[in-house]
Structure formats: C-alpha cells, structure tokens
Amino acid sequence: MGANEVSAILWRERELLELLLFKLEEEQLLLTAGKARWLSHATREVEQVLERLRDSGLNRAIEVAALAEEWGAGSDASLRELVTHAPEGPWGEIFDNHLRAMTELTAEIQQLRDLNEQFLRSALRSTQETLASLSPDAGTYDSSGTASSGADARLIDKRL
C-alpha cells in the first residue's frame, strides 16, 4: 500500500476516535441526568467503537510498517517516525497533521473517560449510602450464626 491508502486508514481511525468521544459524552450525559436505565446501552456502544478501533489500529500498524519499509524507516517505525522519514512533498505534513489530531482526540477521550469514572464512583457511593440508611438496624451474625443487633457493625468499601 502507498501513502494514499495509509492516509485513508488514518482518516477512518480519526473518525472512530471522534465517534468514541461522542459516545463517551453521551454516556456522561446519561450519568449526569441520572438515567441509569440507558447506561448499559451507552456502555455497549462505547465497547463496540473500541473494538472497531482495535481492528483499525492493527490494520494501521501493518500498513504503516509496509510504508515505513518503503521509505527506509524500518518495519517497526511508528507514525511519528514515519513523519520524519517522509520523502519530499506533502506527505510529511499530512501524516504530521494526522498524528497531531489523533493525539488531541486521545487526550480528550482520556479526560472524558476519567470524568465519567468519577461520576460512576460518586453514583456508587451515593447508592451505597442510601442503601445503608434504609435499614440502619440491619444486624450482623456472630461466630455461632446467630443474628446480633450489630450496633457497632460498619460496612467499609476500601476500593473507593
């Protein structure tokens, strides 16, 4: 494959990154609106886009390696190295633009993913607190299996 085909693959991958960003924003809107009912659908859509991105990334890696060999950069060259080994003409700038755009999209995706994770943790904590307040007299069991009043019993989730 030539530089045109690699550029087309990079465009498709950029479109997938933008779609992932959209799906994460959609997920965030559901989280902030408290619409947990639809959250599993949004999460499934995010996973589907991630699967498509993995496939595209593998395809890109194969084609970039072939083009890098053609341009004398070595088969294990990254996209950044491909930019530096581009022949005279527009390809260096074109691939550099792809690289910058994909880097920016990836940074936005990471920020949104982290923010969504914080929302999820907060929702989980709130749910746990609500459930704990619904039955404050919930007892515990002693070593013999007998229910006790458990006035001193506490549930602590150290993962949060």
C-alpha positions as a Markdown table, in Angstrom:
| # | Residue | x | y | z |
|---|---|---|---|---|
| 1 | Met | 0.0 | 0.0 | 0.0 |
| 2 | Gly | 1.1 | 3.5 | -0.6 |
| 3 | Ala | 0.9 | 6.8 | 1.3 |
| 4 | Asn | -2.7 | 7.5 | 0.0 |
| 5 | Glu | -4.0 | 4.3 | 1.5 |
| 6 | Val | -2.3 | 4.8 | 4.8 |
| 7 | Ser | -3.7 | 8.3 | 5.0 |
| 8 | Ala | -7.2 | 6.9 | 4.3 |
| 9 | Ile | -6.7 | 4.4 | 7.1 |
| 10 | Leu | -5.7 | 7.3 | 9.4 |
| 11 | Trp | -8.8 | 9.3 | 8.4 |
| 12 | Arg | -11.0 | 6.3 | 9.3 |
| 13 | Glu | -9.2 | 5.9 | 12.6 |
| 14 | Arg | -9.7 | 9.6 | 13.4 |
| 15 | Glu | -13.4 | 9.3 | 12.6 |
| 16 | Leu | -13.6 | 6.3 | 15.0 |
| 17 | Leu | -11.8 | 8.4 | 17.7 |
| 18 | Glu | -14.4 | 11.2 | 17.2 |
| 19 | Leu | -17.2 | 8.6 | 17.4 |
| 20 | Leu | -15.7 | 7.3 | 20.7 |
| 21 | Leu | -15.5 | 10.8 | 22.1 |
| 22 | Phe | -19.2 | 11.3 | 21.1 |
| 23 | Lys | -20.2 | 8.0 | 22.8 |
| 24 | Leu | -18.4 | 8.9 | 26.0 |
| 25 | Glu | -20.1 | 12.3 | 26.0 |
| 26 | Glu | -23.4 | 10.6 | 25.5 |
| 27 | Glu | -22.5 | 8.3 | 28.5 |
| 28 | Gln | -21.7 | 11.3 | 30.5 |
| 29 | Leu | -25.0 | 13.0 | 29.7 |
| 30 | Leu | -26.8 | 9.9 | 30.9 |
| 31 | Leu | -24.7 | 9.8 | 34.1 |
| 32 | Thr | -25.3 | 13.5 | 34.9 |
| 33 | Ala | -29.0 | 13.2 | 34.1 |
| 34 | Gly | -29.4 | 10.2 | 36.4 |
| 35 | Lys | -30.6 | 8.0 | 33.6 |
| 36 | Ala | -29.0 | 4.8 | 34.7 |
| 37 | Arg | -31.6 | 2.8 | 32.8 |
| 38 | Trp | -29.8 | 3.5 | 29.5 |
| 39 | Leu | -26.3 | 3.4 | 30.8 |
| 40 | Ser | -25.7 | -0.2 | 29.8 |
| 41 | His | -26.7 | 0.6 | 26.2 |
| 42 | Ala | -24.3 | 3.5 | 26.1 |
| 43 | Thr | -21.5 | 1.4 | 27.6 |
| 44 | Arg | -22.1 | -1.3 | 25.0 |
| 45 | Glu | -21.8 | 1.3 | 22.2 |
| 46 | Val | -18.5 | 2.5 | 23.7 |
| 47 | Glu | -17.2 | -1.1 | 23.7 |
| 48 | Gln | -18.3 | -1.6 | 20.1 |
| 49 | Val | -16.4 | 1.5 | 19.0 |
| 50 | Leu | -13.4 | 0.4 | 21.0 |
| 51 | Glu | -13.5 | -3.0 | 19.2 |
| 52 | Arg | -13.6 | -1.2 | 15.8 |
| 53 | Leu | -10.7 | 1.0 | 16.9 |
| 54 | Arg | -8.6 | -2.1 | 17.9 |
| 55 | Asp | -9.2 | -3.6 | 14.4 |
| 56 | Ser | -8.4 | -0.3 | 12.7 |
| 57 | Gly | -5.2 | 0.1 | 14.8 |
| 58 | Leu | -4.0 | -3.3 | 13.8 |
| 59 | Asn | -4.6 | -2.5 | 10.2 |
| 60 | Arg | -2.9 | 0.8 | 10.5 |
| 61 | Ala | 0.2 | -0.8 | 12.2 |
| 62 | Ile | 0.5 | -3.3 | 9.3 |
| 63 | Glu | 0.2 | -0.6 | 6.6 |
| 64 | Val | 2.4 | 1.9 | 8.4 |
| 65 | Ala | 5.1 | -0.8 | 8.7 |
| 66 | Ala | 4.9 | -1.5 | 5.0 |
| 67 | Leu | 5.1 | 2.2 | 4.1 |
| 68 | Ala | 7.9 | 2.7 | 6.6 |
| 69 | Glu | 9.9 | 0.0 | 4.9 |
| 70 | Glu | 9.4 | 1.6 | 1.5 |
| 71 | Trp | 10.6 | 5.0 | 2.9 |
| 72 | Gly | 13.6 | 3.4 | 4.7 |
| 73 | Ala | 12.4 | 3.9 | 8.3 |
| 74 | Gly | 12.3 | 0.2 | 9.3 |
| 75 | Ser | 9.3 | -2.0 | 9.7 |
| 76 | Asp | 8.9 | -1.2 | 13.4 |
| 77 | Ala | 8.6 | 2.6 | 12.8 |
| 78 | Ser | 5.8 | 4.5 | 14.5 |
| 79 | Leu | 3.7 | 7.1 | 12.8 |
| 80 | Arg | 5.9 | 9.8 | 14.4 |
| 81 | Glu | 9.0 | 8.1 | 12.8 |
| 82 | Leu | 7.2 | 7.8 | 9.5 |
| 83 | Val | 6.7 | 11.6 | 9.5 |
| 84 | Thr | 10.4 | 12.2 | 9.9 |
| 85 | His | 11.2 | 9.8 | 7.1 |
| 86 | Ala | 8.7 | 11.1 | 4.7 |
| 87 | Pro | 10.1 | 12.0 | 1.2 |
| 88 | Glu | 10.0 | 15.5 | -0.2 |
| 89 | Gly | 6.5 | 16.7 | -0.8 |
| 90 | Pro | 3.3 | 16.9 | 1.3 |
| 91 | Trp | 3.3 | 13.5 | 3.0 |
| 92 | Gly | 5.3 | 14.6 | 6.0 |
| 93 | Glu | 2.9 | 17.4 | 6.7 |
| 94 | Ile | -0.2 | 15.2 | 6.0 |
| 95 | Phe | 1.0 | 12.5 | 8.4 |
| 96 | Asp | 2.0 | 15.1 | 11.0 |
| 97 | Asn | -1.5 | 16.6 | 10.9 |
| 98 | His | -3.0 | 13.1 | 11.4 |
| 99 | Leu | -0.7 | 12.5 | 14.3 |
| 100 | Arg | -1.5 | 15.8 | 16.0 |
| 101 | Ala | -5.2 | 15.4 | 15.5 |
| 102 | Met | -5.2 | 11.8 | 16.9 |
| 103 | Thr | -3.1 | 12.9 | 19.8 |
| 104 | Glu | -5.5 | 15.6 | 20.7 |
| 105 | Leu | -8.5 | 13.3 | 20.3 |
| 106 | Thr | -6.9 | 10.7 | 22.5 |
| 107 | Ala | -6.2 | 13.3 | 25.2 |
| 108 | Glu | -9.9 | 14.5 | 25.1 |
| 109 | Ile | -11.0 | 10.8 | 25.3 |
| 110 | Gln | -8.8 | 10.2 | 28.4 |
| 111 | Gln | -10.2 | 13.3 | 30.2 |
| 112 | Leu | -13.8 | 12.3 | 29.5 |
| 113 | Arg | -13.2 | 8.7 | 30.5 |
| 114 | Asp | -11.7 | 9.9 | 33.8 |
| 115 | Leu | -14.6 | 12.2 | 34.4 |
| 116 | Asn | -17.1 | 9.5 | 33.7 |
| 117 | Glu | -15.3 | 7.2 | 36.1 |
| 118 | Gln | -15.6 | 9.9 | 38.8 |
| 119 | Phe | -19.3 | 10.2 | 38.1 |
| 120 | Leu | -19.7 | 6.4 | 38.4 |
| 121 | Arg | -17.8 | 6.3 | 41.6 |
| 122 | Ser | -19.9 | 9.1 | 43.0 |
| 123 | Ala | -23.1 | 7.4 | 42.0 |
| 124 | Leu | -21.9 | 4.1 | 43.5 |
| 125 | Arg | -21.0 | 5.8 | 46.8 |
| 126 | Ser | -24.4 | 7.6 | 46.9 |
| 127 | Thr | -26.2 | 4.4 | 46.2 |
| 128 | Gln | -24.3 | 2.6 | 49.0 |
| 129 | Glu | -25.0 | 5.4 | 51.4 |
| 130 | Thr | -28.7 | 5.4 | 50.5 |
| 131 | Leu | -29.0 | 1.6 | 50.9 |
| 132 | Ala | -27.2 | 1.8 | 54.3 |
| 133 | Ser | -29.6 | 4.4 | 55.5 |
| 134 | Leu | -32.7 | 2.4 | 54.5 |
| 135 | Ser | -32.1 | -0.2 | 57.2 |
| 136 | Pro | -29.9 | 1.2 | 59.9 |
| 137 | Asp | -30.7 | -1.6 | 62.3 |
| 138 | Ala | -29.5 | -4.3 | 60.0 |
| 139 | Gly | -27.8 | -6.8 | 62.2 |
| 140 | Thr | -24.8 | -8.9 | 61.7 |
| 141 | Tyr | -24.1 | -12.5 | 62.5 |
| 142 | Asp | -21.8 | -13.7 | 65.3 |
| 143 | Ser | -19.5 | -16.7 | 65.1 |
| 144 | Ser | -22.3 | -19.1 | 66.0 |
| 145 | Gly | -24.5 | -17.8 | 63.2 |
| 146 | Thr | -26.9 | -16.0 | 65.5 |
| 147 | Ala | -28.2 | -12.6 | 64.4 |
| 148 | Ser | -27.0 | -9.8 | 66.7 |
| 149 | Ser | -28.1 | -6.2 | 66.9 |
| 150 | Gly | -24.7 | -5.1 | 65.5 |
| 151 | Ala | -24.8 | -1.6 | 66.8 |
| 152 | Asp | -21.0 | -1.3 | 66.2 |
| 153 | Ala | -21.0 | -3.0 | 62.8 |
| 154 | Arg | -20.0 | -0.9 | 59.8 |
| 155 | Leu | -19.6 | -1.7 | 56.1 |
| 156 | Ile | -16.5 | -0.2 | 54.6 |
| 157 | Asp | -15.6 | -0.3 | 50.9 |
| 158 | Lys | -11.9 | 0.3 | 50.7 |
| 159 | Arg | -12.0 | 0.2 | 46.9 |
| 160 | Leu | -13.4 | 3.8 | 46.7 |
